Amino acid sequence: MENHAKASSTIPENGDTVVGWSGPKDPENPFNWKTSKRWRVSILVCFMTFAVQINGTAMTSAAEVINEDFHITDEHFPHSYWPVLSWNLGGAAAPMLGLPLMESFGIRWSYLSIYLILIIFLIPQFLAQNFATLIITRIFTGGCTGVLANITSGVVSDIWRPGRSKSFSTSLWIFSLLAGLSLGPVFGSLTVRFASWRWIFLSEVIAYAIFLPFILFLLPETRPDVLLTQRARRIRRETGKTVYASAEKTHLTFKEVIRETLIRPSRMLVTEPVVLFFGLWSAFCIGTAFMFTQSIVQVYSGLYSWTYYGTGFVQAAIVVGELIGLTFSVIQDHLYFTSANRNRETPGSPIPEARLYLSIPASFLGLTAGLFIYAWTSYTTIHWIFPTIGLAFVGFGMSIIISAVSLYLLDMYGKFSASAIAGVAFLENALAAFLPLATQDMYRSLGFNWASSLLGFLALALSFIPVVLMIWGPSIRERSYFIKEAQYDDHEEDVVEAVA
């Protein structure tokens, strides 16, 4: 999702005049916007990521009362999870198509359109007269949320050149994404504590409608191709000159669109070990976050006789850990950028694998250790604060890990990063959809201690992924077609910019 538009003069091409940026300091180039404007846009899209992600998990705190209203039982199977599963399935499929299309056709109006569709499909959820309505409509809200949340990384890449601001903005996006999921049950608990479960969805409709004017007036177009197209049309309208943007001269066939939006992300998942294993690592984190919506209820109600309301509030501990992870991202950025002094492969540039420095201890001592703490402090004789501390450790680990994955993919895959992120998002939502279905039986069959320990052992195995990349990263990158192609194009554009 990198912005590859470099400064160039207006040049003739095949008899037409092609419009480019007027120079390296062209004020319409998003890279050259005022710093205050770029931070305004970054904070806006990150906040909206947080807001729409709440929709994914808020209803889990109301599972008990929704079951009563629709005569559903979780005695033998977690039927109450079906609306969350359908939300994740929508979130898995939609970004594969939506993200690359938004990158091609523009962010602003695509974002607004998808956001309106999200609000529209929330309405039948608070009016639902049967359980099937919830399941079906949440496919659409999950799909909309998946696109809106994940396009944030593209917006960040469009307006920030590589550097500390871009790195922190990406980490802020990851925090917003995770915090929205983790705080969903907290908001759901507050709502059900004082009102009907229908107010969970009604309050979202009201809140999202209030946010709509902010998006309308504060979210500008960020895609360089779209901005240059608008410039070319303006020149044609005002002067009558036959000038065009490069994007206007390129017409993709339906087959090419399908290749760009569906085939390439799937191909990258199959052929790119980095995308596949980073996707599994990140997907395990997201899947664990959704499993907590089930396991926390079982553990805290079983051990401490807490109600659904109380178990929803406990998930705030995960957000505390994620917030700590966000603060540590500043340290990670420092380690990354100072690694340029030690880079023998490309002197003067940061070592790519330096993005992963903190993710290794965060995975071993945060995610893995947190799961084991959560597992082996789950006793009635041990105060509830101790397993809750384990949850905070897990939140810390998840925040650092997913930030590292996202930044590494954005750095390495350049123009292909939209497809890489879409592939990872597919794995994240797929695991988030199906893993929690096994939670209830797993915790009943294995017991609280060993069920959480099983997750801990899986986290331990996945923790070696960044270690492998730290050791063999250069050779893995050398064998990657997509990474080599992306780096070659970046080099060519840098040469063009230097000449211009």
Residue pairs with C-beta under 8 A, 6 or more apart in sequence:
1 99
1 103
1 153
1 154
1 157
1 158
1 410
1 417
1 418
1 421
2 157
2 410
2 414
2 415
2 417
2 490
3 30
3 31
3 157
3 158
3 159
3 222
3 223
3 224
4 224
4 414
4 415
4 489
4 490
4 493
5 21
5 29
5 224
5 225
5 228
6 21
6 493
6 494
6 496
6 497
6 500
7 20
7 21
7 22
7 23
7 24
7 25
7 26
7 29
7 497
7 500
8 20
8 21
8 496
8 497
8 500
9 20
9 22
9 23
9 500
10 17
10 18
10 19
10 20
10 22
10 243
11 17
11 18
11 20
12 18
13 246
13 249
16 242
16 243
16 244
16 249
17 241
17 242
17 243
17 244
18 243
18 244
18 245
18 246
18 249
19 228
19 231
19 232
19 235
19 243
19 244
19 245
20 228
20 246
21 28
21 29
21 228
23 500
24 497
24 500
25 32
26 32
27 33
28 227
28 231
29 224
29 227
30 38
30 158
30 159
30 222
30 224
30 227
31 159
31 160
31 161
33 159
35 165
38 159
38 160
38 165
39 165
40 218
41 155
41 159
41 218
41 219
41 220
41 222
42 155
42 156
42 159
42 160
42 169
42 172
43 172
44 214
44 215
44 218
44 219
45 151
45 152
45 155
45 156
45 173
45 219
46 152
46 169
46 172
46 173
46 175
46 176
47 176
48 115
48 148
48 152
48 211
48 215
49 148
49 149
49 152
49 173
49 176
49 177
49 180
50 176
50 177
50 179
50 180
50 183
51 180
51 207
51 208
51 211
52 118
52 144
52 145
52 148
52 149
52 180
52 208
53 145
53 149
53 176
53 177
53 179
53 180
53 181
53 184
54 180
54 181
54 183
54 184
54 187
54 204
55 87
55 118
55 122
55 141
55 145
55 184
55 204
56 84
56 87
56 88
56 91
56 142
56 145
56 180
56 181
56 184
57 84
57 181
57 182
57 184
57 185
57 188
57 290
57 293
58 184
58 185
58 187
58 188
58 191
58 200
58 204
59 66
59 83
59 84
59 134
59 184
59 188
59 197
59 200
59 201
60 80
60 81
60 84
60 184
60 185
60 188
60 293
60 294
60 312
61 184
61 185
61 186
61 188
61 189
61 191
61 192
61 308
61 309
61 311
61 312
62 188
62 191
62 192
62 197
62 200
62 308
63 74
63 80
63 81
63 297
63 308
64 80
64 308
65 192
65 196
65 197
65 308
66 72
66 80
66 131
66 134
66 197
67 73
67 74
67 79
67 80
69 197
70 130
70 131
72 79
72 80
72 131
73 79
74 80
74 440
77 440
78 294
78 436
78 437
78 439
78 440
81 294
81 436
81 437
82 131
82 134
82 135
83 131
83 134
83 135
83 138
84 138
84 290
84 293
84 433
84 436
85 433
85 434
85 436
85 437
86 135
86 136
86 138
86 139
86 142
87 138
87 139
87 141
87 142
87 145
88 142
88 290
88 429
88 430
88 432
88 433
89 139
89 142
89 429
89 430
89 433
90 138
90 139
90 140
90 141
90 142
90 143
90 144
90 145
90 146
91 142
91 143
91 145
91 146
91 425
91 429
91 432
92 146
92 425
92 426
92 427
92 428
92 429
92 430
92 433
93 143
93 146
93 426
94 142
94 143
94 144
94 146
94 147
95 146
95 147
95 150
95 421
95 422
95 425
95 426
95 429
96 261
96 262
96 265
96 266
96 422
96 423
96 425
96 426
97 261
97 262
98 110
98 114
98 143
98 146
98 147
98 151
99 147
99 150
99 151
99 154
99 418
99 421
99 422
99 425
100 260
100 261
100 264
100 265
100 418
100 419
100 422
101 110
101 257
101 261
102 110
102 111
102 147
102 151
102 154
103 154
103 223
103 418
104 225
104 252
104 260
105 226
106 221
106 223
106 226
107 151
107 154
107 155
107 158
107 219
107 221
107 222
107 223
107 226
108 219
108 220
108 221
108 222
111 148
111 151
111 215
111 219
112 215
112 216
112 219
114 144
114 147
114 148
115 144
115 148
115 208
115 212
115 215
116 212
117 140
117 144
118 140
118 141
118 144
118 145
118 148
118 208
119 205
119 208
119 209
119 212
121 137
121 138
121 140
121 141
121 144
122 137
122 141
122 201
122 204
122 205
122 208
123 205
124 133
124 137
125 133
125 134
125 137
125 138
125 141
125 201
126 198
126 199
126 200
126 201
126 202
126 205
127 198
128 134
128 137
142 429
146 425
146 429
149 177
149 180
150 421
150 422
150 425
152 173
152 176
152 177
153 170
153 173
153 406
153 410
153 417
153 421
154 222
154 418
155 222
156 166
156 169
156 170
156 173
157 166
157 410
157 417
158 222
158 223
158 224
159 222
160 166
160 169
162 411
163 337
164 333
164 337
167 329
167 332
167 333
167 336
167 407
168 329
168 330
168 333
170 403
170 406
170 407
170 410
171 326
171 329
171 332
171 333
171 399
171 403
171 407
172 326
173 406
174 399
174 402
174 403
174 406
175 322
175 323
175 325
175 326
175 399
175 403
177 402
178 289
178 318
178 319
178 322
178 395
178 398
178 399
178 402
179 319
179 322
179 323
181 286
181 289
181 290
182 289
182 292
182 315
182 316
182 318
182 319
182 322
182 395
183 315
183 316
183 319
184 315
185 293
185 311
185 312
185 313
185 315
186 312
186 313
186 315
186 316
186 319
187 200
188 200
188 312
189 308
189 309
189 310
189 311
189 312
189 313
191 197
191 199
191 200
191 203
192 200
192 308
192 309
193 309
221 227
221 230
225 245
225 246
225 247
226 247
228 245
228 246
228 247
229 245
229 247
229 248
231 245
232 243
232 244
232 245
232 248
235 241
235 243
236 242
236 243
252 260
260 419
264 416
264 419
265 419
265 420
265 422
265 423
265 426
266 423
268 275
268 416
268 419
268 420
268 423
268 482
269 275
269 276
269 279
269 423
269 426
269 427
270 276
271 481
272 420
272 480
272 482
273 476
274 408
274 409
274 412
274 469
274 476
274 477
274 480
274 483
275 409
275 413
275 420
275 423
275 424
277 465
278 405
278 408
278 409
278 424
278 465
279 423
279 424
279 426
279 427
279 428
280 427
280 462
280 465
281 363
281 401
281 405
281 462
281 465
281 466
282 401
282 402
282 405
282 406
282 424
282 427
282 428
283 424
283 427
283 428
283 430
283 431
283 432
284 431
284 458
284 459
284 462
285 367
285 397
285 398
285 401
285 402
286 398
286 402
286 428
286 429
286 431
286 432
287 428
287 431
287 432
287 435
287 436
288 367
288 371
288 394
288 398
288 435
288 455
288 459
289 318
289 398
289 432
290 432
290 435
290 436
291 435
291 436
291 439
291 455
292 315
292 318
292 391
292 394
293 315
293 436
294 436
294 439
294 440
294 443
295 439
295 443
295 451
295 452
296 311
296 314
296 315
296 391
297 308
297 311
298 439
298 440
298 443
298 444
298 448
299 378
299 387
299 443
299 448
300 306
300 310
300 311
300 314
300 384
301 307
301 308
301 311
302 448
303 378
303 379
303 380
303 384
303 448
304 380
304 384
306 314
314 384
314 388
314 391
315 391
317 388
317 389
317 391
317 392
317 395
318 391
318 392
318 394
318 395
318 398
319 395
320 392
320 395
321 366
321 370
321 391
321 392
321 393
321 394
321 395
321 396
321 397
321 398
321 399
322 395
322 396
322 398
322 399
323 399
324 392
324 395
324 396
324 399
325 362
325 366
325 395
325 396
325 397
325 398
325 399
325 400
325 403
326 399
328 358
328 362
328 396
328 400
329 399
329 400
329 403
331 358
332 355
332 357
332 358
332 400
332 403
332 404
335 354
335 357
335 358
336 350
336 351
336 354
336 355
336 357
337 350
339 350
339 351
339 354
340 347
340 348
340 349
340 350
340 351
342 351
343 349
343 350
343 351
345 351
345 474
352 408
352 411
352 412
352 473
352 477
353 408
353 466
353 469
353 470
353 473
355 404
355 407
355 408
355 411
356 404
356 408
356 466
356 469
356 470
358 400
358 404
359 400
359 401
359 403
359 404
359 405
359 466
360 463
360 466
360 467
360 470
362 396
362 397
362 399
362 400
362 401
362 404
363 397
363 400
363 401
363 459
363 462
363 463
363 466
364 460
364 463
365 393
365 397
366 393
366 394
366 396
366 397
366 398
366 400
367 393
367 394
367 397
367 398
367 401
367 459
367 463
368 397
368 456
368 459
368 460
368 463
369 393
370 390
370 391
370 392
370 393
370 394
370 395
370 396
370 397
371 390
371 394
371 452
371 453
371 455
371 456
371 459
372 390
372 452
372 453
372 456
373 386
373 387
373 389
373 390
373 393
374 387
374 390
374 391
374 394
374 452
375 390
375 448
375 449
375 450
375 451
375 452
375 453
375 455
375 456
376 449
376 453
377 386
377 387
377 389
377 390
378 387
378 448
378 449
378 452
397 459
404 466
405 424
406 421
409 417
409 420
409 421
409 424
410 417
410 421
412 477
412 480
412 483
412 486
412 487
413 419
413 420
413 482
413 483
413 486
414 486
414 487
414 489
414 490
415 486
415 489
416 482
416 485
416 486
417 486
420 482
439 451
442 451
442 454
443 451
445 451
446 454
469 476
477 483
477 484
478 484
